[in-house]
Each structure stands twice: as C-alpha cells, then as structure tokens.
Amino acid sequence: MELADYRREYLQGGLRRKDLPDEPLALFESWMQQAITAGLADPTAMVVATVDERGQPYQRIVLLKHLDGQGFVFYTNMGSRKAGHLAANPRISLLFPWHPLERQVHVTGRVEKLSTVEVMKYFSSRPKDSQIGAWVSNQSSRISARGLLEAKFLEMKQKFASGEVPLPSFWGGFRVRFDSVEFWQGGANRLHDRFLYQRSDHGWAIDRLAP
C-alpha cells in the first residue's frame, strides 16, 4: 500500500465553542481523565520539543508527572540534551497525541527549574530500581554497549542495597509555565475542530482555528 493512500475518517465526536470552559486547564484535565478511563497506553506521554543553539529542533517523549495552575511538570537528567537546550533557550513545546480518541493537545510556554524540595519529593516516591536507574545513565552521552549500563546498574544496586537511594545531584525537573494550549478534535471530511487558548492580560483569549 502506498503511504499516500492510507487514511481514515475521524468520527468520534466534535468540539464546539459553547462547550469550552473559560480557561484551558479544566478542559485538559477532563480530556486527560477520559484518556485514562479509556485505557490508553501511556496517557501521560507527551512529545517534548526543544531547539539547540543552531536552531535545530529536537523531539522526544517524556511522561507528565504533575499538573496544576502553575504548569506541566516533568523530570529528567539535568545533563541531558534537552536540559542543555532549555538552559540556553527556555522556550518549549509539548504535544499529547491521544490518537485512539482522535485528539491532540499542543502546549507552548517557558520552563523553570523545580526546587530541590519538589524534586526530592517525587524522587523518593519512585520505585527503588527507578531511583537506581537515575544514577546509572549519563543521559544522551554515547556508550559502546548496553552491557555497560547493566553492569553499572548491578553495581549501584549492590551499593544501595541496605539503605535509601540518595537524590543524584544531576537529576531534576522542569515546570512548563504555559502561554497557549490548543485542543484538536478529529472531524469527518477532515473538518477537524481546533481551539486555541492564548494567555492575555485579561485572562484567556479563545479562537477557533481552521483545520
């Protein structure tokens, strides 16, 4: 089959202006809960886009770990490529691709580093093996073989076998202070519904976008 011939209709529902709340978080939380209830694999997975010093965009999938009026929160190795990009340019884009529900949510904003207290609170809630995994990987660096990671994991697991795993100094997180949130709902005949929330001095401006 030619890729150009692969298509399907989007018929699960629509999105109307009269049904939108005044601010985007309420709708996002509703859609997130529906994604969880529908049993989507990794409903908290989001594509994170950053830009390097040459203007080259990069994308990767990370997991959303917290959300409130202050922003979207995720955690990472602070020596990673994405952390380096964000240190130089705090602008960021997030995308939640909820394909089985024929939905996408696109977020733009700026990041700020989380406090050590916030990072420690989350780190201590992780399974112990995940805590150890944070110590093992020098994220984004080149390695010659997977065996090196596995050997380092076993070494660190033995080191921390009898006690708590301390927070690595190089591990942290970011809060995305969002400026815009766009909701996309698939529609029949490619007449998709798109609504863009943009922060303004008087709250949130809402615009319908052409599909």
C-alpha positions in Angstrom: 0.0 0.0 0.0 1.2 3.5 -0.8 1.5 5.7 2.3 -0.4 8.4 0.5 -3.4 6.0 0.2 -3.5 5.3 3.9 -6.3 7.3 5.6 -9.3 7.0 7.8 -12.3 9.1 8.8 -12.4 10.8 12.2 -15.9 10.3 13.5 -15.8 10.0 17.3 -17.0 13.5 18.1 -16.8 17.2 17.8 -15.8 20.2 19.8 -18.0 23.3 19.9 -17.2 26.8 21.3 -20.3 26.8 23.6 -18.8 23.7 25.4 -15.4 25.3 26.2 -14.5 26.4 29.7 -13.1 29.9 30.2 -9.6 28.5 30.9 -7.8 25.6 29.3 -6.8 23.6 32.4 -10.3 22.4 33.1 -10.7 21.0 29.6 -7.2 19.5 29.6 -7.9 17.7 32.9 -11.2 16.4 31.5 -9.5 15.1 28.4 -6.7 13.5 30.4 -9.2 11.7 32.7 -11.1 10.4 29.6 -7.8 9.2 28.1 -7.0 7.3 31.4 -10.6 5.9 31.6 -10.4 4.7 28.0 -7.3 2.7 28.9 -4.9 4.4 26.5 -1.4 3.2 26.8 0.7 5.9 28.4 -1.9 8.6 28.5 0.5 10.9 30.3 3.1 10.6 27.5 3.9 13.8 25.8 6.2 14.9 23.0 8.7 17.5 24.2 10.3 19.8 21.6 13.4 21.9 22.2 15.8 23.8 20.0 19.6 23.7 20.1 21.9 26.7 19.6 21.8 26.3 15.8 18.0 26.4 15.7 17.7 22.6 15.1 14.5 21.3 16.7 14.6 18.0 18.7 11.7 15.9 20.0 11.4 13.1 22.5 8.6 11.5 24.6 8.6 12.0 28.3 5.9 11.5 30.9 3.8 14.2 32.6 4.2 13.8 36.3 2.2 16.7 37.7 -0.2 19.4 36.6 -1.7 22.4 38.3 -2.4 26.1 37.7 1.4 26.7 37.8 2.2 24.4 34.9 3.1 21.0 33.5 5.9 19.1 35.3 8.4 16.5 34.1 11.7 15.2 35.4 15.0 14.4 33.7 18.7 14.2 34.0 19.9 17.8 34.1 22.9 16.8 32.0 20.7 15.5 29.1 20.5 17.1 25.7 17.0 18.5 26.4 18.1 20.1 29.7 21.1 21.7 27.9 18.8 23.1 25.2 16.4 24.5 27.9 19.2 26.1 29.8 20.1 28.1 26.7 16.5 28.6 25.5 13.7 28.1 28.0 11.0 28.0 25.3 9.3 24.6 24.9 6.5 22.9 23.1 4.5 19.9 24.4 2.2 17.6 22.4 -0.2 15.0 23.8 -1.1 12.6 20.9 -4.2 10.8 22.0 -4.8 9.1 18.7 -7.4 6.5 19.8 -9.7 9.3 21.0 -8.9 11.3 17.8 -7.5 14.1 19.9 -4.3 16.2 20.3 -3.3 18.9 22.7 -0.5 21.3 22.0 1.1 23.4 24.7 3.7 26.2 24.4 5.5 28.1 27.2 8.7 28.5 29.1 10.3 26.3 31.6 11.6 26.9 35.1 13.7 24.5 37.2 11.9 22.8 40.1 13.2 23.3 43.6 15.2 20.6 45.3 12.3 20.0 47.7 9.9 19.3 44.8 12.4 17.1 43.1 13.2 15.1 46.2 9.5 14.6 47.0 9.0 13.0 43.6 12.3 11.1 43.5 11.5 9.4 46.9 8.1 8.2 45.6 9.7 6.3 42.7 10.3 2.5 42.8 13.8 1.8 44.1 15.0 0.3 40.8 13.9 3.5 39.1 15.9 5.6 41.6 18.9 3.5 40.9 18.4 3.8 37.2 18.7 7.6 37.6 22.2 7.1 39.0 23.3 4.7 36.1 22.6 6.7 33.0 24.6 9.7 31.9 21.6 10.6 29.6 22.3 11.5 26.0 26.0 10.5 26.2 27.5 8.0 23.8 28.0 4.4 25.1 29.7 1.5 23.5 27.4 -1.3 24.7 24.2 -2.0 26.7 26.2 -4.3 28.9 27.9 -1.2 30.5 24.6 0.1 31.6 23.5 -3.3 33.0 26.9 -3.7 34.9 26.6 -0.2 36.3 23.0 -0.9 37.4 24.1 -4.0 39.3 26.9 -2.2 40.9 24.7 0.6 42.1 22.0 -1.8 43.2 24.5 -3.5 45.5 25.8 -0.2 46.8 22.3 1.0 47.9 21.0 -2.5 48.8 20.8 -1.8 52.6 19.6 1.8 52.6 17.8 4.6 50.8 18.9 5.8 47.4 20.0 9.4 47.6 18.9 12.1 45.1 21.6 12.4 42.4 22.9 16.0 42.2 22.4 15.9 38.4 18.8 14.8 38.5 15.9 17.4 38.5 12.8 18.6 36.8 11.1 21.4 35.0 7.8 23.2 35.3 6.3 24.4 32.0 4.6 27.8 32.5 2.2 27.6 29.6 1.2 30.5 27.4 -1.0 28.7 24.9 -3.0 25.5 24.8 -4.5 24.2 21.5 -7.2 21.4 21.5 -7.7 19.4 18.4 -10.6 17.0 17.9 -10.8 15.0 14.7 -13.8 15.6 12.5 -15.5 14.0 9.4 -14.3 15.0 6.0 -11.1 16.5 7.5 -13.2 19.3 9.1 -11.4 19.0 12.4 -12.2 21.2 15.4 -9.3 23.3 16.7 -9.5 25.8 19.5 -6.5 27.9 20.7 -6.3 29.3 24.2 -3.8 32.2 24.5 -2.9 33.9 27.7 -3.6 37.6 27.8 -3.6 40.4 30.4 -7.3 39.8 30.9 -7.3 36.0 31.2 -7.5 33.7 28.2 -8.4 34.5 24.6 -10.1 31.7 22.7 -10.0 31.4 18.9 -11.3 28.7 16.6 -8.6 27.7 14.0 -9.2 26.4 10.5 -8.3 22.7 10.3 
